[in-house]
Every structure is written in structure tokens, then in C-alpha cells.
Amino acid sequence: MVKLDIISGFLGAGKTTFANMLLRHYINYGFRPVYIVNEFGQIGLDAEIIKADGFDAVEIEGGCICCTLKDDIGAALTKVIEAFSPTNIVFEPSGIFIFDNFAEILKEPQLQGKCEVQNVFTVVDCLNFIKSQAMFGSFIYNQIKNASLILLSKLEKTKHDVEEIICDVKNINPGAFIMSKIWSEWGDEDFLALLSNKTIPQMEHHARHHNSLQSFTAKPEKQFTQDKIDRFLACCQSGAFGDLCRVKGVVKTDKRPILLNIAMTDVTLTEFTGASEQSLTFIGQTINEREIRFFLDTQ
């Protein structure tokens, strides 16, 4: 029976980073993991990131499996099990995933006796927790409520009272195991402690769907200078490109490709070693496509 780990968390919380850590842990202990990611936007960048680190990865693009792509995840799980014969599947749904009907997907005939949930993780972004909870509370609540293992991310960046965040999380899900340690400091003993907590919660079915969020993907033709990157970031955070909560993609400079990651107030730029064309996905309550296209085409 293939063991399935679900890694949920709001947009930009750090799910892919944790998935990479978990995959490496499984490899080190002799398991055969495969990573499946469901992108809300139109590009499979997270799969490219995982593949660049040497792991098998499968992507499901163009929507969210909890509503528009329900049939795709059942087919993807079946295909992965047949093609790779994994011991473990690490599944990262989109950042606006809700658990409604997901339990029913796993009951489909083609998955019976082949796949079962082992762990349900939720990554809580401490840096953006207060703002994201205020703006998208139902997503945050649903993901925390349905987790058995909760991981606090970006502890090294946040100035918020972490104990207050832990208290809020416990009020939503008092039975969950909470890991509140900076990720770069984790060792094998932390993973073993985390994975020894096997309680799988009953998935609740009362969250709203995410028709209030829009997604737009642009593929710039012109390369980026450092000045252009700086002005682009300023436009994203000033509201010139719309009311955005997530921007992610790869841009090319004359030196190297850059992985650009924006999650509300958190901005990260890193060198990207995977093979990918220039592409940027924007997710928000409103998106000013005209202004974005004008900036990318003329600047």
C-alpha cells in the first residue's frame, strides 16, 4: 500500500520547500518517494524545482483539484503508482486547496487497496499569518483544521509573537502536533519526531470555494535588469498590478535565471538551476493584466 502525505498551506507558505526536505528524508531512509503538485496557475514551476533537485515529480496544472480538477488527481495517483512503484507519494495541492470532497477522491475504485493517507501536514506562514487570516480566513481555517501535523514556517523572518500564533492554531485544531523550529536547524531526530505522530483527522466539509481569487500567467519576452526587477517588485507590492497575494516565476537576466517568489510581504530571489522559460504567475483578488503586460512589454 502506497503511503500518501498531503502538504497543504496557504499561497507562499513554504510547501515546496518542506516537500523537498521530506523527499530527501525519505530517500535517506531508503524509501522511493514521488512528488505530485497541483498548480493553481498555468505553469508547473514547483515540479521543475523538485526535479532540479533530483526527485521524480508530476504536475497537475491549470486549476485546483478540490473543485475543477477532481478527476485529475485520481488519475494522476493511479498513473504514478503504476509508473514509478513508489513507497511514498508526497502530494502538494495548490495554496488555496480546501479539503471538501478530497476524501471521496481517495475512495475511487482505481485507488482502492493501492493508496492510503499517512500524514496530513499544514504549513503555517508566521510572517504573513495575521494578514492572510484576515483576508482569507476560511482557507487558513480549513487547512489547519484538517491537519494532524502543523509546521510553522519563516520563523527566522517574523516579528510577530509566535506564541500567539501557536495559540490561534491550537484554538482551531487542539489535537494537532505543532512543530515550531526554524527549518534550517532541523535534523533527523526532528523528522522522526514529526513522523511518529500518525493521527489522521476527519476531513471536514464546510469551507467555501475560491472563486474570489484570480490567476494570470504572463510570459515576458524581454530579459530583466536589476533595475527592472526592483521596479517590478515595487509595482507588485504597491498595488499597481492589482490586489495580489502571490507572484511566482522565473525571469532571465544577462547573468542567470532568477526564481522570483512573492508571498504578500515576503520577497525571495534565488538563482534557478532548472530548465524553464521566462514565466510569471500572479494570484490575487484583483489582477491588473493590462498594467502587467504594459510593464513587461515596454520596460
C-alpha positions in Angstrom: 0.0 0.0 0.0 1.5 3.3 -1.1 1.6 5.9 1.7 0.3 9.4 0.8 1.4 12.6 2.5 -0.6 15.7 1.9 1.2 19.1 2.3 -1.3 21.9 2.5 -0.8 25.6 3.4 -1.8 28.9 2.0 -0.1 30.5 -1.0 3.6 31.0 -0.5 3.7 29.4 3.0 6.7 27.2 2.1 5.0 23.9 1.0 7.5 23.2 -1.8 10.5 23.8 0.4 9.1 21.4 3.0 8.3 18.9 0.3 11.9 19.0 -0.8 13.0 18.4 2.8 10.6 15.5 3.3 11.5 13.8 0.0 15.2 14.0 0.9 14.4 12.4 4.3 12.6 9.5 2.6 15.4 9.0 0.2 18.0 8.9 3.0 16.0 6.2 4.7 15.7 4.0 1.6 12.2 4.8 0.5 11.1 5.5 -3.1 9.1 8.8 -3.0 7.4 10.6 -5.8 6.2 14.2 -5.7 2.8 15.4 -7.1 2.0 19.1 -7.2 -1.2 20.8 -8.2 -0.6 24.3 -9.5 -3.4 26.9 -9.4 -1.7 28.9 -12.2 -0.7 27.8 -15.7 2.9 26.9 -15.1 4.4 23.8 -13.3 7.3 25.6 -11.6 7.2 23.7 -8.3 7.6 20.4 -10.2 10.6 22.0 -12.0 12.2 23.0 -8.7 11.8 19.5 -7.3 13.1 17.9 -10.5 16.1 20.1 -10.4 17.0 18.6 -7.0 16.9 15.1 -8.5 13.4 13.8 -7.5 10.6 12.3 -9.5 7.8 14.9 -9.9 4.4 15.0 -11.6 2.4 18.2 -12.1 -1.3 18.9 -12.4 -1.8 22.4 -13.8 -4.5 24.9 -14.6 -6.8 24.8 -11.6 -7.4 23.3 -8.2 -8.1 19.6 -7.7 -10.6 20.3 -4.9 -13.1 21.7 -7.4 -12.3 21.9 -11.1 -9.8 19.1 -11.4 -11.2 16.4 -9.1 -10.9 13.6 -11.7 -7.3 14.5 -12.5 -5.9 13.7 -9.0 -7.3 10.2 -9.0 -5.9 9.6 -12.5 -2.5 11.1 -11.5 -2.2 9.0 -8.4 -3.1 5.8 -10.4 -0.6 6.7 -13.1 2.2 7.5 -10.6 1.7 4.2 -8.7 1.8 2.2 -11.9 4.7 4.0 -13.5 7.1 4.5 -10.5 6.0 1.8 -8.0 6.7 4.3 -5.1 6.6 3.5 -1.4 5.5 7.1 -0.7 3.7 9.9 -2.6 4.2 13.5 -1.4 1.2 15.5 -2.7 1.3 19.3 -2.6 -2.1 20.7 -3.5 -2.4 24.4 -4.5 -2.2 27.0 -1.8 -5.9 27.6 -2.0 -6.8 24.0 -1.6 -9.7 23.1 0.6 -10.4 19.5 1.8 -14.0 19.3 0.6 -14.6 16.1 -1.3 -10.9 15.1 -1.2 -11.6 12.1 1.0 -14.1 10.9 -1.7 -11.4 11.1 -4.4 -9.3 8.6 -2.4 -12.3 6.2 -2.3 -12.4 5.9 -6.1 -12.3 2.2 -7.3 -8.9 2.5 -9.1 -7.3 3.6 -5.8 -8.8 1.0 -3.5 -6.1 -1.1 -1.9 -3.4 0.9 -3.6 -3.1 4.2 -1.7 -3.8 5.5 1.8 -3.2 8.8 3.7 -0.3 8.6 6.0 0.2 12.2 7.1 -1.6 15.5 6.6 0.7 18.4 7.0 -0.3 22.1 7.0 2.4 24.8 6.7 1.6 28.0 8.6 3.4 31.1 7.3 4.2 33.0 10.5 5.4 36.1 8.6 2.0 36.6 6.8 -0.3 34.7 9.2 -2.2 37.7 10.6 -2.8 39.3 7.2 -3.7 36.1 5.4 -6.0 35.0 8.2 -7.8 38.4 8.0 -8.1 38.2 4.2 -8.6 34.5 3.5 -9.6 33.1 6.9 -11.8 30.3 5.6 -8.8 28.7 3.6 -6.5 29.1 6.6 -9.1 27.6 9.0 -9.9 24.7 6.7 -6.3 23.7 6.1 -5.3 24.0 9.8 -8.5 22.2 11.0 -7.8 19.2 8.7 -4.1 18.7 9.6 -2.6 16.3 12.0 0.9 17.9 11.7 1.4 21.7 11.6 4.7 23.2 10.7 5.4 26.9 11.4 7.5 28.4 8.6 9.5 31.6 8.2 10.2 31.8 12.0 13.5 33.4 11.3 11.8 36.3 9.4 8.8 37.0 11.5 8.5 39.8 14.2 5.1 38.5 15.3 4.5 36.9 18.6 5.0 33.2 17.7 3.3 32.0 20.9 0.2 34.0 19.9 0.2 32.3 16.5 0.6 28.9 18.2 -2.4 29.7 20.5 -4.5 30.7 17.4 -3.6 27.4 15.7 -4.4 25.4 18.8 -7.8 27.1 19.1 -8.6 25.9 15.6 -7.1 22.4 16.0 -6.2 21.5 19.6 -5.2 17.9 18.6 -2.6 18.7 16.0 1.2 18.3 16.6 2.9 21.6 16.1 6.5 21.9 15.0 7.9 25.3 15.9 11.6 25.1 15.0 13.5 27.0 12.3 13.7 24.7 9.3 17.4 25.2 8.6 18.0 23.8 12.1 16.1 20.5 11.6 17.9 17.2 11.9 16.9 13.6 11.5 15.5 13.5 15.1 13.1 16.3 14.2 11.7 14.4 11.2 11.4 11.2 13.2 9.6 13.1 16.0 7.3 14.7 13.4 6.5 11.5 11.5 5.9 9.5 14.7 2.6 11.4 15.1 0.2 9.3 12.8 -3.2 10.6 13.8 -5.2 11.3 10.7 -8.0 13.9 11.3 -11.5 13.5 9.9 -11.7 15.9 6.9 -14.4 18.5 7.4 -16.6 19.7 4.5 -17.7 23.2 5.1 -15.2 25.7 3.5 -16.1 28.0 0.7 -14.6 27.7 -2.8 -12.1 30.1 -4.1 -14.0 31.9 -6.9 -12.9 35.2 -5.3 -9.3 34.6 -6.4 -8.0 35.1 -9.9 -4.9 33.7 -11.7 -3.0 35.2 -14.6 0.2 33.9 -16.2 2.5 36.1 -18.4 5.5 35.0 -20.4 7.8 38.0 -20.9 10.0 38.2 -24.0 12.4 40.8 -22.7 15.1 40.0 -20.2 15.3 41.6 -16.8 17.9 44.0 -15.5 18.4 44.5 -11.7 16.6 47.9 -12.1 13.7 46.3 -13.8 13.4 43.6 -11.1 13.4 46.3 -8.4 10.7 48.3 -10.2 8.7 45.1 -10.8 8.8 44.2 -7.1 7.7 47.8 -6.2 4.7 47.5 -8.6 3.7 44.2 -7.1 3.7 45.5 -3.6 2.3 48.9 -4.3 -0.9 47.6 -5.8 -0.1 48.8 -9.3 -0.6 45.3 -10.6 -3.7 44.6 -8.5 -4.5 43.2 -5.1 -2.0 40.4 -5.2 -1.3 37.7 -2.6 1.1 35.6 -4.6 3.6 36.1 -7.5 5.9 33.3 -8.6 8.0 32.7 -11.6 11.4 32.7 -13.4 12.9 35.7 -15.1 16.1 35.8 -17.0 18.9 38.3 -16.6 22.2 38.6 -18.6 23.9 36.5 -16.0 21.5 33.8 -14.8 17.8 32.8 -14.4 16.2 34.1 -11.2 13.4 32.4 -9.3 11.1 35.1 -8.0 8.9 34.4 -5.1 6.4 36.9 -3.5 4.0 35.9 -0.8 2.4 39.0 0.5 5.2 40.8 2.4 7.7 38.1 1.8 10.0 38.5 -1.2 12.7 36.0 -2.1 15.0 36.0 -5.1 17.2 32.9 -5.7 19.3 31.6 -8.6 17.3 29.0 -10.6 19.1 25.9 -11.9 16.2 24.2 -13.6 15.3 24.5 -17.3 12.5 26.9 -17.7 11.4 29.8 -20.0 10.5 33.2 -18.6 7.1 32.9 -16.9 5.3 34.7 -14.1 2.1 33.7 -12.4 0.0 36.2 -10.5 -2.7 35.2 -8.0 -4.9 37.8 -6.2 -8.3 39.2 -5.6 -7.9 41.6 -8.5 -5.2 41.5 -11.2 -4.4 44.4 -13.5 -3.5 42.3 -16.6 -3.2 45.4 -18.8 -0.7 47.1 -16.5 1.3 43.9 -16.1 1.5 43.4 -19.8 2.5 47.0 -20.4 5.3 46.8 -17.9 6.7 43.5 -19.2 6.4 44.5 -22.9 7.7 48.1 -22.7 10.1 48.4 -19.8 
